[in-house]
Amino acid sequence: MYGLWKPRVLGAWRVPARGPAILAVNHSHNVDGPMLMGTAPRPVHFLIKKEAFIGPLDPFLRSIGQLKVDRTVADRAAITDALDVLAHGGVLGIFPEGTRGEGDFASLRAGLAYFAVRSGAPIVPVAVLGSTESRGRLIRALPPLRSRVDVVFGDAFAAGDGSGRRTRKALDEATVRIQERLTAHLADARRLTGR
């Protein structure tokens, strides 16, 4: 990432140095995941759609610890793999909106709340900004080479309410709390970076 673009990483110290953590990342461009993998202070295991695991990308993604998920069903194998990452003190990366979009955390799915409440891992909000501001001249689908992309880490927080409940209602309430925190972090990151 540092060879192709000029990432500016802010607040990386907010990622817990050890133990499980979940990085909740806004997603507006294909480069957001690789940008975070290349700039995070710890190795990140992302849940990535199974369609990306094709050809030579399949062994590469597996070798760097990425997790294949079938988004059309409740993929129990992917859920188990993600919980195993957290159980072993690793860092799980999630795009909580489920797919690429505006990158504004407006439509969160319950998956992030489930992983956070079930594992007890803190959530670290991450805003990747600048990846969609302009198109590259050589490869139109990517940001211009050597352009600045900001990666802003926020304060870690617990998703649960402290009761230990894992009911549907508890997950819905956790999703609302998470969305508020992620939206506030994104607004702070935009103010901080001027984007």
N, C-alpha and C positions, 0 to 999 in steps of 0.2 A: 504493500500500500504506500509506503514511504517513497518507493522508487517511482511510482506512477503519478501520485498526487502529493499534495502537501497537507497531510492531516494535522489539525491543531487539536490536541487532546487536553481537555480541561476536567479536573476533578477525579482523575483516575485513582487517587488515594482513597476515594470513598468506597471502592470495591473492597470488601473484607479480604484481608491478606490470606486467611485460611478458613476452612469450613465451607459448607454449602452456601451458594448464593444464586439468585436468579437475576439475569440482566434482561429487563423489559425494554425493548428497543422500538422506536417508531420506524415505520417502513414505507418509504416513498420511492425507493429506487433499488434495483438489483444489487448495486454495489454496497448497500448499507450493511449487510451481513458480513461480507468479506472485510469491509472497512473496520468493523468492530473486532472481528477475529484478529486482524493485523495490528490493532492498537490497544486492545484490552491488556491490563496488567497480569491477567491469568488466562490460561487456555479456556476457551469457551466451546461448549458442545451445543450446537443449534439443532432444533427440530426443523428439518428441511423437507419440503414436499418431495414425494417419491419420484416425481417427474424429472427432478434435477439429477437423479442418480442414473444417468445413461452413459454408455460408452466409457471413455477413459475417466470421466468425472466420477463414476461409481467407486472404483477402488481408491481414487484420490480422496474423495469426501469421507469414506469410511476410515482411511488411514489417519486422517486428522481429527477423528473422533466425532464426526457429525452423525446425526440420528435421522434415519429415514422415517417419514410419517405419511400415511395415506389419509388425506384430508376428507375423503368421501365417507369414511366410517369412523367409529370410535376405535382407533387403532391401539389395541391393548398391548401389542409388542412395543410400540413407540412410547406409550405411557410408562410401561415397566422400565424401558431403557432410560427414560428421562428421570424417573424416580431413583434408579440405580446411580446415576451420575450424582444426584444430590446426596444420596445415602453414603456415598464414598467421599463426600466433601468437595465435590467438583462444582463447576460453574455451568449453569444451564442458560442458554440464550433463547429468548422467546420474542417473536413478533406478536404481541397480544391481540392485534387486529386480525390475525390469521392469514392475511395476504397483503400484498402491496396495495397502497391506496394513497390517501392524502397525507398520511404520516402524522395525523393529529390526535391519535388515540380516541377518536370519536365513537368507534364501534368496537368495544372490547368484547372478546369472547370469554367464556368462563374458564378456559384451560389454564390461564395464568393463576387465577385464584385457587383452582384445584391443586396445582403443583405447590403453590406457596403454603396453603393451609395444611395440605397433607404432609409435606416435608418439614414445615416449620422454618424453611429457609427464608432469609430476608430478601426483599426485592430491591434492586438498584435500578432506578429509572435511567435510561440513556437516550439522549437526543442526538441523532445524526442529521446535521444541517448542511446544506450547500450542494448535495448530490444531484438535485434536480434544477438548480438555478439556470444552467445553460447546457447545451449539447456540445460534445467534442467534434472537432472538424474531421479527425481521422476515423473515429468510431462514433457514429451519431448516438448510439444507445448508451454511451458512457459520458460522465462529466469530462470536460476538457482535461487533457493530461497536464499535470503540474498545477491544477487549480486547487484552491483551499477547500477542504471539507472539515467541518468542525464536529468533534465527538465530545459530547458533554455528559459527564456522569453526575447523577444526583445523589442525595443522601439515601442510604439504605433504610428500609422500613419494614415492619411486620404487616402482613395482610390480614391476619386473623384478629379477632376481637379479644383474644386472651382466654376465651372460654374452652377452647379445644374442640368446639362443635364442628362437624363436617357435613351438616345437613345441606339440602338444596338452598334453604333460606340463608344459612350462614355463608355459603359460597356466593349467593346473589349479593348479600350485604358486603362481602369482601370485594367483589367486583366493583361495586360502586365506590368504595374507599380507594381501591387501586386506581380507578379511572380519575378520580379527583387528584390524587397525588401525581399521576403521570402527566395529566393536563397542566397542572401547576408547574411541574418541572420543565415541560416543553416551553411554556411561556417565559419562565426564568431564563432558560437556555437561549431563547430568541433575543431577550433583552441583553443578556451578557455578550452575545456574539454579534448583535446588530443585524440579525437575519430574520 
